Amino acid sequence: MINKVVFPILILCLGIISIAHTSDHEIGFHKVIAKNGDGVIKLLARYHLLDVSCNVDKFYQLNKLEKGQNLIKGSYYYLPVILFTYNDQSIRTTIGIDDWEKAERIASFNYELKRKGLRKSTYKASKILWVPFHELGCEGQHTDDSSAPMVKTASAKSTIINAPMFGPGYSKVKIRSNRLEGRVFYVVSGHGGPDPGAIADVNGSDLCEDEYAYDVSLRLARLLIEQGATVHMIIQDPNDGIRSDEYLDCDRDERCMGTEEIPLDQIARLRQRVFKINELHEKHLQEGNNDHTVICIHVDSRSPKKRQDVFFYYFNESKTGKKLANQLHHTFRDKYKKYRANGEYHGTVSDRSLYTLRFTNPPAVYVELANIKNPIDRRRLLPESNRQALANWLFEGLAGFH
């Protein structure tokens, strides 16, 4: 969500201006040439610096401009992007911070600008790290707490938002309608961190439940955001966006809300995500948002001979949860009739007293996508097109629920 450009480096040390963290590696601010038609807003938007207001203020301050003053084509202007000499160790030690999530955002910012051609080489290759000013110098303006939505709904004037969480090729999300405006979704991808969930050995490769559940969860979240919903991805991976591979690499770096390490102990792990959901739920209620839904996405593990269709759980004391589970069940039944050769669907809806279903305050539904041990069921998970279809159908069921 942050951007970077590498032009011939003409760096002036302007003095460090109220930056919370300083480092011996800091060497100044990045400067660029204004193009034809560039204004302050257009220029900062190009570099993903417009979402935090103090970046705009800093731009005017750095360039000694009055608010509303026009830019001159061909002239150099300093961006609110602090340059550091990368120390070949880590972003955190380079800029003198301990915040792991902040470092990941800065890395994503640099990657995105390189992808867009706004910087010619990576920070590791060039040894120059670009750090958006708001990450270090906007006291009280940068929302870096885990209560913030994964992606904020775009305003009426902004129909595209930048969401690096979805990965290359998917990070630009177009808001297509306000159909789900006011609705809040908590998408909970199963397991993660030290717990990969169910594992199947296929041709010498491990297939991990948490990776496939996460990929479908991201695809679902993106669809919800496109229709104006507020979405919280409760489990997040810093470097695994939406992936096209059939065999998704297993890793252990997922975190709760992107910041908190996931405990190995099962009860502690479930308690952590339930606490976060309930905390966010209370915050949104105070803001006047009353339409909340939790969806937990898992992949089952049973006998390799056991084939199963997608099925759903709800908590028996939740009437809304039961209605939602049935809504999703009906959606999948209709899709199977349309797309499966024989039209048969054997998925079920049943109540279970699972921890997440029992203790989350918003209504919740729990979905099992497939039996990862069964080779026919795995066809529902391995092709990218099938994972997208699962997300599409989950979206239709959720969006149509009243």
Secondary structure, DSSP 8 states (H G I E B T S, - for coil): -------S---------S-SS--TTEEEEEEEE--TT--HHHHHHHTT--SSHHHHHHHHHHTT--TT----TT-EEEEEEEEEE--SS-HHHHHT---HHHHHHHHHHHHHHHHTTSSSS-HHHHSEEEEEHHHHH-TTTS--STTS-SB----TT--EEE-GGG-TTTSEEE----TTTTEEEEEEESSBTTB--SEEEETTEEEEHHHHHHHHHHHHHHHHHHTT-EEEESEE-SS--S---SS----S--EETTTEE--SSHHHHHHHHHHHHHHHHHHHHHTT--EEEEEEEEEE---TT-----EEEE-TT-HHHHHHHHHHHHHHHHHHHHHSSS------EEE---HHHHH-SS-EEEEEEEETTSTTGGGGTSSHHHHHHHHHHHHHHHHT--
